[in-house]
Amino acid sequence: MAFGETFKALSDPVRREILVLLRSGRRSAGEIAACFDMTAPTISYHLKTLKKAGLVQECREGNFIYYRLNTSVVEEAMLWLSSLKGEE
């Protein structure tokens, strides 16, 4: 797996905060935006970056789009990082 997009997405503190919010369950873009003092287009940009990296998935229900954490990508990155430690 290529981790470039994953680590780029994780490099921003706002995106990391969004991931922490999604840890407790899915949320709509409006619910996520309500937790930050920034414009809707800025939140949309962050969500797009997280989605491109595979860290979040979206699900459409009616007029709403819900975002949820994709733990499999997080787990792959953690496994790779822990492999750098090597045998002790």
VMD Tcl script that builds the backbone (N, CA, C; Angstrom):
set m [mol new atoms 264]
animate dup $m
set s [atomselect $m all]
$s set {name element resname resid chain x y z} {
  {N N MET 1 A 0.838 -1.190 0.000}
  {CA C MET 1 A 0.000 0.000 0.000}
  {C C MET 1 A 0.876 1.244 0.000}
  {N N ALA 2 A 0.449 2.279 -0.696}
  {CA C ALA 2 A 1.164 3.557 -0.718}
  {C C ALA 2 A 0.641 4.421 0.433}
  {N N PHE 3 A 1.546 4.846 1.280}
  {CA C PHE 3 A 1.140 5.603 2.460}
  {C C PHE 3 A 1.258 7.110 2.286}
  {N N GLY 4 A 1.684 7.573 1.114}
  {CA C GLY 4 A 1.878 9.005 0.897}
  {C C GLY 4 A 0.646 9.825 1.214}
  {N N GLU 5 A -0.499 9.432 0.650}
  {CA C GLU 5 A -1.747 10.166 0.886}
  {C C GLU 5 A -2.195 10.047 2.341}
  {N N THR 6 A -1.961 8.885 2.926}
  {CA C THR 6 A -2.350 8.669 4.321}
  {C C THR 6 A -1.596 9.615 5.241}
  {N N PHE 7 A -0.271 9.659 5.095}
  {CA C PHE 7 A 0.528 10.508 5.977}
  {C C PHE 7 A 0.319 11.991 5.685}
  {N N LYS 8 A 0.058 12.334 4.429}
  {CA C LYS 8 A -0.259 13.726 4.094}
  {C C LYS 8 A -1.544 14.143 4.809}
  {N N ALA 9 A -2.544 13.271 4.763}
  {CA C ALA 9 A -3.821 13.580 5.427}
  {C C ALA 9 A -3.647 13.691 6.932}
  {N N LEU 10 A -2.829 12.815 7.500}
  {CA C LEU 10 A -2.614 12.823 8.948}
  {C C LEU 10 A -1.745 13.977 9.425}
  {N N SER 11 A -1.065 14.650 8.510}
  {CA C SER 11 A -0.154 15.730 8.908}
  {C C SER 11 A -0.885 16.982 9.382}
  {N N ASP 12 A -2.166 17.101 9.081}
  {CA C ASP 12 A -2.917 18.299 9.457}
  {C C ASP 12 A -3.686 18.071 10.752}
  {N N PRO 13 A -3.547 18.974 11.724}
  {CA C PRO 13 A -4.231 18.789 13.016}
  {C C PRO 13 A -5.757 18.805 12.917}
  {N N VAL 14 A -6.315 19.567 12.003}
  {CA C VAL 14 A -7.778 19.590 11.845}
  {C C VAL 14 A -8.267 18.228 11.369}
  {N N ARG 15 A -7.554 17.646 10.416}
  {CA C ARG 15 A -7.967 16.328 9.923}
  {C C ARG 15 A -7.826 15.264 11.009}
  {N N ARG 16 A -6.810 15.394 11.830}
  {CA C ARG 16 A -6.671 14.447 12.947}
  {C C ARG 16 A -7.830 14.609 13.921}
  {N N GLU 17 A -8.259 15.843 14.165}
  {CA C GLU 17 A -9.411 16.081 15.047}
  {C C GLU 17 A -10.684 15.489 14.456}
  {N N ILE 18 A -10.844 15.589 13.142}
  {CA C ILE 18 A -12.017 15.006 12.480}
  {C C ILE 18 A -12.016 13.490 12.685}
  {N N LEU 19 A -10.857 12.864 12.559}
  {CA C LEU 19 A -10.764 11.420 12.776}
  {C C LEU 19 A -11.140 11.054 14.209}
  {N N VAL 20 A -10.732 11.872 15.167}
  {CA C VAL 20 A -11.089 11.614 16.570}
  {C C VAL 20 A -12.604 11.720 16.743}
  {N N LEU 21 A -13.223 12.703 16.099}
  {CA C LEU 21 A -14.689 12.837 16.165}
  {C C LEU 21 A -15.369 11.593 15.597}
  {N N LEU 22 A -14.848 11.085 14.497}
  {CA C LEU 22 A -15.466 9.939 13.840}
  {C C LEU 22 A -15.209 8.629 14.576}
  {N N ARG 23 A -14.279 8.648 15.489}
  {CA C ARG 23 A -13.992 7.448 16.280}
  {C C ARG 23 A -15.231 7.002 17.054}
  {N N SER 24 A -16.071 7.956 17.445}
  {CA C SER 24 A -17.267 7.621 18.226}
  {C C SER 24 A -18.463 7.250 17.351}
  {N N GLY 25 A -18.305 7.317 16.033}
  {CA C GLY 25 A -19.392 6.938 15.135}
  {C C GLY 25 A -19.529 7.896 13.974}
  {N N ARG 26 A -20.391 7.532 13.059}
  {CA C ARG 26 A -20.556 8.331 11.848}
  {C C ARG 26 A -21.169 9.688 12.151}
  {N N ARG 27 A -20.844 10.646 11.305}
  {CA C ARG 27 A -21.385 12.002 11.438}
  {C C ARG 27 A -21.585 12.602 10.059}
  {N N SER 28 A -22.533 13.495 9.972}
  {CA C SER 28 A -22.744 14.223 8.712}
  {C C SER 28 A -21.712 15.350 8.634}
  {N N ALA 29 A -21.552 15.893 7.433}
  {CA C ALA 29 A -20.618 17.004 7.255}
  {C C ALA 29 A -21.025 18.190 8.129}
  {N N GLY 30 A -22.334 18.419 8.257}
  {CA C GLY 30 A -22.824 19.515 9.105}
  {C C GLY 30 A -22.481 19.308 10.567}
  {N N GLU 31 A -22.603 18.079 11.039}
  {CA C GLU 31 A -22.255 17.772 12.432}
  {C C GLU 31 A -20.759 17.966 12.661}
  {N N ILE 32 A -19.966 17.580 11.681}
  {CA C ILE 32 A -18.511 17.770 11.801}
  {C C ILE 32 A -18.184 19.255 11.785}
  {N N ALA 33 A -18.779 19.993 10.854}
  {CA C ALA 33 A -18.504 21.427 10.728}
  {C C ALA 33 A -18.874 22.197 11.990}
  {N N ALA 34 A -19.926 21.744 12.682}
  {CA C ALA 34 A -20.374 22.431 13.900}
  {C C ALA 34 A -19.321 22.380 15.005}
  {N N CYS 35 A -18.380 21.468 14.903}
  {CA C CYS 35 A -17.339 21.321 15.926}
  {C C CYS 35 A -16.130 22.215 15.665}
  {N N PHE 36 A -16.140 22.942 14.552}
  {CA C PHE 36 A -14.991 23.762 14.178}
  {C C PHE 36 A -15.433 25.175 13.837}
  {N N ASP 37 A -14.517 26.105 13.998}
  {CA C ASP 37 A -14.776 27.497 13.642}
  {C C ASP 37 A -14.147 27.765 12.272}
  {N N MET 38 A -14.722 27.135 11.246}
  {CA C MET 38 A -14.249 27.342 9.880}
  {C C MET 38 A -15.405 27.174 8.914}
  {N N THR 39 A -15.187 27.590 7.685}
  {CA C THR 39 A -16.255 27.560 6.693}
  {C C THR 39 A -16.563 26.134 6.240}
  {N N ALA 40 A -17.763 25.964 5.710}
  {CA C ALA 40 A -18.175 24.660 5.180}
  {C C ALA 40 A -17.259 24.187 4.047}
  {N N PRO 41 A -16.840 25.089 3.121}
  {CA C PRO 41 A -15.921 24.629 2.075}
  {C C PRO 41 A -14.573 24.134 2.626}
  {N N THR 42 A -14.112 24.723 3.719}
  {CA C THR 42 A -12.851 24.277 4.323}
  {C C THR 42 A -13.017 22.882 4.918}
  {N N ILE 43 A -14.124 22.651 5.608}
  {CA C ILE 43 A -14.402 21.314 6.154}
  {C C ILE 43 A -14.533 20.311 5.014}
  {N N SER 44 A -15.204 20.713 3.947}
  {CA C SER 44 A -15.370 19.848 2.785}
  {C C SER 44 A -14.013 19.462 2.197}
  {N N TYR 45 A -13.088 20.412 2.137}
  {CA C TYR 45 A -11.742 20.138 1.638}
  {C C TYR 45 A -11.046 19.092 2.513}
  {N N HIS 46 A -11.146 19.262 3.830}
  {CA C HIS 46 A -10.517 18.313 4.747}
  {C C HIS 46 A -11.138 16.920 4.610}
  {N N LEU 47 A -12.451 16.858 4.481}
  {CA C LEU 47 A -13.121 15.571 4.317}
  {C C LEU 47 A -12.720 14.903 2.999}
  {N N LYS 48 A -12.588 15.697 1.952}
  {CA C LYS 48 A -12.163 15.173 0.656}
  {C C LYS 48 A -10.750 14.592 0.750}
  {N N THR 49 A -9.873 15.284 1.449}
  {CA C THR 49 A -8.498 14.806 1.629}
  {C C THR 49 A -8.478 13.498 2.414}
  {N N LEU 50 A -9.267 13.424 3.483}
  {CA C LEU 50 A -9.347 12.200 4.283}
  {C C LEU 50 A -9.936 11.047 3.475}
  {N N LYS 51 A -10.922 11.356 2.647}
  {CA C LYS 51 A -11.538 10.331 1.811}
  {C C LYS 51 A -10.547 9.828 0.753}
  {N N LYS 52 A -9.815 10.744 0.143}
  {CA C LYS 52 A -8.824 10.383 -0.870}
  {C C LYS 52 A -7.750 9.467 -0.282}
  {N N ALA 53 A -7.414 9.693 0.977}
  {CA C ALA 53 A -6.406 8.880 1.661}
  {C C ALA 53 A -6.986 7.552 2.143}
  {N N GLY 54 A -8.296 7.401 2.037}
  {CA C GLY 54 A -8.928 6.165 2.478}
  {C C GLY 54 A -9.183 6.103 3.969}
  {N N LEU 55 A -8.969 7.208 4.666}
  {CA C LEU 55 A -9.141 7.225 6.117}
  {C C LEU 55 A -10.600 7.348 6.540}
  {N N VAL 56 A -11.432 7.890 5.658}
  {CA C VAL 56 A -12.864 7.954 5.934}
  {C C VAL 56 A -13.627 7.430 4.721}
  {N N GLN 57 A -14.816 6.960 4.986}
  {CA C GLN 57 A -15.729 6.510 3.937}
  {C C GLN 57 A -17.009 7.301 4.074}
  {N N GLU 58 A -17.696 7.491 2.955}
  {CA C GLU 58 A -18.954 8.216 3.014}
  {C C GLU 58 A -20.108 7.307 2.620}
  {N N CYS 59 A -21.251 7.611 3.202}
  {CA C CYS 59 A -22.464 6.840 2.948}
  {C C CYS 59 A -23.600 7.842 2.766}
  {N N ARG 60 A -24.295 7.755 1.655}
  {CA C ARG 60 A -25.398 8.663 1.364}
  {C C ARG 60 A -26.711 8.075 1.874}
  {N N GLU 61 A -27.452 8.884 2.610}
  {CA C GLU 61 A -28.788 8.501 3.080}
  {C C GLU 61 A -29.719 9.686 2.864}
  {N N GLY 62 A -30.577 9.566 1.879}
  {CA C GLY 62 A -31.459 10.679 1.559}
  {C C GLY 62 A -30.656 11.874 1.099}
  {N N ASN 63 A -30.890 13.008 1.746}
  {CA C ASN 63 A -30.173 14.238 1.398}
  {C C ASN 63 A -28.866 14.406 2.164}
  {N N PHE 64 A -28.519 13.438 2.991}
  {CA C PHE 64 A -27.348 13.574 3.844}
  {C C PHE 64 A -26.231 12.630 3.420}
  {N N ILE 65 A -25.019 13.090 3.635}
  {CA C ILE 65 A -23.840 12.245 3.456}
  {C C ILE 65 A -23.226 12.082 4.840}
  {N N TYR 66 A -23.039 10.852 5.239}
  {CA C TYR 66 A -22.431 10.553 6.530}
  {C C TYR 66 A -21.008 10.036 6.307}
  {N N TYR 67 A -20.130 10.445 7.186}
  {CA C TYR 67 A -18.733 10.023 7.121}
  {C C TYR 67 A -18.434 9.126 8.309}
  {N N ARG 68 A -17.611 8.104 8.048}
  {CA C ARG 68 A -17.195 7.220 9.138}
  {C C ARG 68 A -15.729 6.868 8.956}
  {N N LEU 69 A -15.110 6.542 10.055}
  {CA C LEU 69 A -13.696 6.183 10.077}
  {C C LEU 69 A -13.489 4.842 9.389}
  {N N ASN 70 A -12.468 4.769 8.550}
  {CA C ASN 70 A -12.088 3.505 7.914}
  {C C ASN 70 A -10.895 2.954 8.685}
  {N N THR 71 A -11.164 2.084 9.619}
  {CA C THR 71 A -10.111 1.605 10.516}
  {C C THR 71 A -9.100 0.697 9.829}
  {N N SER 72 A -9.463 0.091 8.707}
  {CA C SER 72 A -8.510 -0.815 8.057}
  {C C SER 72 A -7.278 -0.072 7.562}
  {N N VAL 73 A -7.439 1.144 7.044}
  {CA C VAL 73 A -6.285 1.929 6.593}
  {C C VAL 73 A -5.442 2.347 7.788}
  {N N VAL 74 A -6.098 2.718 8.865}
  {CA C VAL 74 A -5.384 3.094 10.083}
  {C C VAL 74 A -4.571 1.900 10.600}
  {N N GLU 75 A -5.189 0.734 10.603}
  {CA C GLU 75 A -4.495 -0.474 11.070}
  {C C GLU 75 A -3.293 -0.809 10.195}
  {N N GLU 76 A -3.432 -0.671 8.874}
  {CA C GLU 76 A -2.311 -0.948 7.972}
  {C C GLU 76 A -1.144 0.000 8.244}
  {N N ALA 77 A -1.452 1.273 8.439}
  {CA C ALA 77 A -0.397 2.255 8.720}
  {C C ALA 77 A 0.279 1.947 10.052}
  {N N MET 78 A -0.511 1.564 11.051}
  {CA C MET 78 A 0.071 1.243 12.360}
  {C C MET 78 A 0.965 0.002 12.275}
  {N N LEU 79 A 0.540 -0.993 11.527}
  {CA C LEU 79 A 1.360 -2.192 11.358}
  {C C LEU 79 A 2.680 -1.856 10.676}
  {N N TRP 80 A 2.608 -1.031 9.644}
  {CA C TRP 80 A 3.828 -0.650 8.938}
  {C C TRP 80 A 4.766 0.132 9.859}
  {N N LEU 81 A 4.201 1.086 10.598}
  {CA C LEU 81 A 5.029 1.873 11.522}
  {C C LEU 81 A 5.662 0.985 12.591}
  {N N SER 82 A 4.905 0.044 13.120}
  {CA C SER 82 A 5.472 -0.825 14.155}
  {C C SER 82 A 6.543 -1.748 13.587}
  {N N SER 83 A 6.471 -2.050 12.300}
  {CA C SER 83 A 7.505 -2.895 11.681}
  {C C SER 83 A 8.850 -2.174 11.611}
  {N N LEU 84 A 8.838 -0.863 11.691}
  {CA C LEU 84 A 10.092 -0.096 11.656}
  {C C LEU 84 A 10.903 -0.277 12.934}
  {N N LYS 85 A 10.219 -0.644 14.004}
  {CA C LYS 85 A 10.912 -0.843 15.274}
  {C C LYS 85 A 11.868 -2.019 15.190}
  {N N GLY 86 A 11.496 -3.020 14.430}
  {CA C GLY 86 A 12.326 -4.210 14.304}
  {C C GLY 86 A 12.267 -5.052 15.574}
  {N N GLU 87 A 13.064 -6.094 15.581}
  {CA C GLU 87 A 13.131 -7.010 16.719}
  {C C GLU 87 A 14.047 -6.440 17.792}
  {N N GLU 88 A 13.628 -6.541 19.024}
  {CA C GLU 88 A 14.470 -6.051 20.124}
  {C C GLU 88 A 14.921 -7.176 20.990}
}
mol reanalyze $m
mol bondsrecalc $m
mol representation Tube
mol addrep $m
